[in-house]
Amino acid sequence: MRLQDKKAIVVGGSSGIGASIAEGFAREGAHVGIIGRRQEKIDVVLATLKKLDPHALSHAADMRGAKACAAAINLMTQRLGGIDILVNSQGITYIKPSAELSEEEYDAVIDTNLNSVFFCCQAAYPHMKGRGGAIISIASLAGYRGWPLAAPYAASKHGVIAYTRTLAAEWAADKVRVNSISPGYFATELTSAMKPDRVANATARTPMGRFGELPELQGAAIFLASDEASYVTGADIPVDGGFLAKGI
């Protein structure tokens, strides 16, 4: 129970990576609040969380824009009675040639994947300042390399890692740790749109030769959220089956 009675907010906690991390936190004794866009998805995840944490909460919100992020984070912090952990797991993408990407599509990805991460961190900071807290953002392998057919997604994930390092340096003296996780290929809604040849290429380039299972991400998140990581800040942890380690 490494997170016993810790209060955690997971943005993007209604599906995929965020939902899995929320479940992992609840199993470790945390009181978890999830934020998502679609109520029907939130209800499914919350039902699972309630079995582990009777205090689990949820909130439906579109987290694009500083005001929306601040309103949601402040509301959930109030309902939970505080915040010790923030997870930014919100994310969308379009698999599309850069030359064909519309301004609306570009803005949607950057607003969701990058801007909302910054504004959620900004909203959580006053509640953590001085008393301590852990912020964990979900980055990506696309934050390390060029990512054809997903230019704004790659830019947003490079930015998430940059925010992680920058905010960690700014807020360390205030006892706020900021880290990120870069998942490899996992079976989520974002990867479900991948064509078979892209799936085959991703699998071939991963030394472990497979996609990851979502529970395999929980350990890194639990570690970064726990007191075991008290001297870890500004770090990005790849959980990628060896993808980044592999050469040509």
C-alpha positions as CSV (number, residue, x, y, z in Angstrom):
1,M,0.0,0.0,0.0
2,R,2.6,2.5,-1.1
3,L,0.0,5.2,-1.7
4,Q,-2.1,4.7,1.4
5,D,-4.5,7.6,1.8
6,K,-2.8,9.7,-0.9
7,K,-5.2,11.8,-3.0
8,A,-4.7,11.5,-6.7
9,I,-6.4,13.1,-9.7
10,V,-6.0,11.3,-13.0
11,V,-6.9,13.5,-16.1
12,G,-7.8,11.2,-18.9
13,G,-8.6,8.6,-16.4
14,S,-11.7,7.3,-18.2
15,S,-9.9,5.0,-20.7
16,G,-6.6,3.4,-21.7
17,I,-3.4,4.3,-19.8
18,G,-5.1,6.8,-17.5
19,A,-7.8,4.2,-16.4
20,S,-5.1,1.6,-15.8
21,I,-3.0,4.0,-13.7
22,A,-6.0,5.0,-11.7
23,E,-6.7,1.4,-10.9
24,G,-3.1,0.8,-9.9
25,F,-3.2,3.7,-7.6
26,A,-6.4,2.5,-6.0
27,R,-4.9,-0.9,-5.4
28,E,-2.0,0.8,-3.6
29,G,-4.4,2.6,-1.2
30,A,-4.9,6.0,-2.9
31,H,-8.2,7.9,-3.1
32,V,-8.6,8.5,-6.8
33,G,-10.6,11.1,-8.8
34,I,-10.7,10.6,-12.5
35,I,-11.5,13.3,-15.1
36,G,-12.7,12.4,-18.6
37,R,-14.8,13.7,-21.5
38,R,-17.4,11.0,-21.9
39,Q,-19.7,10.1,-19.0
40,E,-20.4,6.6,-20.3
41,K,-16.7,5.7,-20.2
42,I,-16.2,7.4,-16.8
43,D,-19.0,5.3,-15.4
44,V,-17.4,2.1,-16.4
45,V,-14.0,3.0,-14.9
46,L,-15.5,4.4,-11.7
47,A,-17.4,1.2,-11.1
48,T,-14.1,-0.7,-11.1
49,L,-12.4,1.9,-8.9
50,K,-15.3,1.9,-6.3
51,K,-14.6,-1.8,-5.6
52,L,-11.0,-0.8,-4.6
53,D,-11.6,2.6,-3.2
54,P,-15.1,3.5,-2.0
55,H,-14.0,7.2,-2.0
56,A,-13.3,7.2,-5.7
57,L,-14.8,10.2,-7.6
58,S,-15.2,11.3,-11.1
59,H,-15.9,14.4,-13.2
60,A,-16.8,14.9,-16.8
61,A,-15.1,17.9,-18.5
62,D,-13.5,19.1,-21.7
63,M,-10.0,20.0,-20.5
64,R,-9.1,22.4,-23.3
65,G,-8.2,25.9,-22.0
66,A,-6.8,27.3,-18.9
67,K,-10.1,28.1,-17.3
68,A,-11.5,24.6,-17.9
69,C,-8.4,22.9,-16.4
70,A,-8.4,25.2,-13.4
71,A,-12.1,24.6,-12.7
72,A,-11.8,20.9,-13.0
73,I,-8.7,20.5,-10.9
74,N,-9.9,22.8,-8.2
75,L,-13.3,21.1,-8.0
76,M,-11.8,17.6,-7.8
77,T,-9.2,18.8,-5.2
78,Q,-12.0,20.2,-3.1
79,R,-14.1,17.0,-3.4
80,L,-11.1,14.8,-2.5
81,G,-10.0,17.0,0.4
82,G,-6.7,17.8,-1.2
83,I,-4.3,16.6,-3.9
84,D,-1.0,14.7,-3.5
85,I,-0.7,13.3,-7.0
86,L,-1.7,14.6,-10.5
87,V,-1.5,12.4,-13.6
88,N,-1.9,14.0,-17.0
89,S,-2.9,11.2,-19.3
90,Q,-5.1,13.1,-21.7
91,G,-4.3,12.6,-25.4
92,I,-5.6,12.4,-29.0
93,T,-4.0,12.1,-32.4
94,Y,-4.8,12.0,-36.1
95,I,-2.9,9.6,-38.3
96,K,-2.6,11.8,-41.4
97,P,0.0,13.2,-43.7
98,S,1.3,16.6,-42.4
99,A,0.5,18.3,-45.8
100,E,-3.2,17.3,-45.4
101,L,-3.7,18.3,-41.7
102,S,-6.2,21.0,-41.1
103,E,-5.7,23.9,-38.6
104,E,-8.6,22.6,-36.6
105,E,-7.1,19.1,-36.3
106,Y,-3.7,20.6,-35.4
107,D,-5.2,22.8,-32.7
108,A,-7.2,20.0,-31.2
109,V,-4.1,17.8,-30.7
110,I,-2.0,20.6,-29.3
111,D,-4.7,21.9,-27.0
112,T,-5.5,18.5,-25.6
113,N,-2.0,16.9,-25.5
114,L,0.2,19.8,-24.6
115,N,-1.7,23.0,-23.5
116,S,-4.0,21.1,-21.1
117,V,-1.0,19.4,-19.5
118,F,0.6,22.7,-18.7
119,F,-2.6,24.3,-17.4
120,C,-3.4,21.2,-15.2
121,C,0.0,21.4,-13.7
122,Q,-0.4,25.1,-13.2
123,A,-3.8,24.5,-11.5
124,A,-2.4,21.8,-9.2
125,Y,0.7,23.7,-8.2
126,P,-0.8,26.0,-5.6
127,H,-2.4,23.1,-3.8
128,M,1.0,21.2,-3.6
129,K,3.3,24.1,-3.1
130,G,5.2,23.8,0.2
131,R,3.3,20.7,1.4
132,G,4.6,18.4,-1.4
133,G,3.2,16.6,-4.4
134,A,4.0,14.5,-7.4
135,I,3.0,15.3,-11.0
136,I,3.3,12.6,-13.6
137,S,2.6,13.3,-17.3
138,I,2.2,10.7,-20.0
139,A,4.6,11.5,-22.8
140,S,5.5,9.1,-25.6
141,L,8.3,7.5,-27.7
142,A,7.2,10.2,-30.2
143,G,8.8,12.7,-27.8
144,Y,12.2,11.3,-28.8
145,R,11.9,10.9,-32.5
146,G,10.2,12.1,-35.6
147,W,6.8,10.5,-36.0
148,P,5.6,10.4,-39.6
149,L,1.8,10.9,-40.0
150,A,1.5,12.3,-36.5
151,A,3.4,15.7,-36.6
152,P,1.3,17.6,-33.9
153,Y,1.2,14.5,-31.7
154,A,5.0,14.2,-31.8
155,A,5.4,18.0,-31.2
156,S,3.0,17.8,-28.2
157,K,4.9,14.9,-26.7
158,H,8.3,16.6,-27.1
159,G,6.6,19.5,-25.4
160,V,5.4,17.3,-22.5
161,I,8.9,16.2,-21.8
162,A,10.1,19.8,-22.0
163,Y,7.5,20.9,-19.5
164,T,8.4,18.0,-17.2
165,R,12.0,19.1,-17.0
166,T,11.3,22.8,-16.8
167,L,8.6,22.6,-14.1
168,A,10.7,20.1,-12.2
169,A,13.5,22.6,-12.0
170,E,11.2,25.5,-11.2
171,W,9.2,23.7,-8.5
172,A,11.7,21.5,-6.7
173,A,12.3,24.0,-4.0
174,D,8.5,24.0,-3.3
175,K,8.5,20.2,-2.8
176,V,6.7,19.5,-6.0
177,R,8.2,16.7,-8.1
178,V,7.4,16.5,-11.8
179,N,8.2,13.5,-13.9
180,S,6.9,11.8,-17.0
181,I,6.5,8.3,-18.5
182,S,7.0,7.5,-22.2
183,P,5.0,4.4,-23.1
184,G,5.9,2.3,-26.0
185,Y,3.2,0.6,-28.0
186,F,0.3,-0.4,-25.9
187,A,-3.2,-1.6,-27.0
188,T,-5.3,1.6,-26.5
189,E,-7.8,3.7,-28.5
190,L,-4.9,5.7,-30.0
191,T,-3.2,2.6,-31.3
192,S,-6.4,0.9,-32.4
193,A,-6.5,3.1,-35.6
194,M,-3.1,1.8,-36.7
195,K,-3.0,-0.1,-40.0
196,P,-1.7,-3.7,-39.9
197,D,1.6,-2.8,-41.6
198,R,2.2,-0.1,-39.0
199,V,1.4,-2.6,-36.2
200,A,3.8,-5.1,-37.7
201,N,6.6,-2.5,-38.0
202,A,6.1,-1.3,-34.5
203,T,6.3,-4.9,-33.2
204,A,9.4,-5.7,-35.2
205,R,11.2,-2.6,-33.9
206,T,10.4,-3.5,-30.3
207,P,13.0,-5.9,-28.9
208,M,10.5,-7.7,-26.7
209,G,8.5,-8.3,-29.9
210,R,5.1,-7.4,-28.7
211,F,2.8,-4.5,-27.6
212,G,2.7,-3.8,-23.8
213,E,-0.2,-4.7,-21.6
214,L,-1.6,-1.7,-19.8
215,P,-1.0,-3.1,-16.2
216,E,2.7,-3.0,-17.2
217,L,2.6,0.8,-17.0
218,Q,1.3,0.9,-13.4
219,G,4.6,0.1,-11.7
220,A,6.4,3.1,-13.1
221,A,3.5,5.4,-12.2
222,I,3.2,4.0,-8.7
223,F,6.9,4.4,-8.1
224,L,7.0,8.0,-9.3
225,A,3.9,8.9,-7.2
226,S,5.3,7.2,-4.1
227,D,7.8,8.3,-1.4
228,E,10.2,5.8,-2.9
229,A,10.8,8.4,-5.6
230,S,11.4,11.3,-3.2
231,Y,14.7,12.3,-4.9
232,V,13.4,11.8,-8.5
233,T,12.3,14.8,-10.4
234,G,12.6,16.0,-14.0
235,A,12.9,12.4,-15.2
236,D,11.2,10.7,-18.1
237,I,10.9,6.9,-17.8
238,P,10.4,4.9,-21.0
239,V,8.2,1.8,-20.6
240,D,8.7,0.6,-24.1
241,G,9.9,-3.0,-24.3
242,G,13.4,-1.7,-25.3
243,F,12.2,0.3,-28.3
244,L,14.4,3.4,-27.7
245,A,17.4,1.2,-26.8
246,K,17.4,-0.6,-30.2
247,G,19.7,0.7,-33.0
248,I,19.4,0.1,-36.7
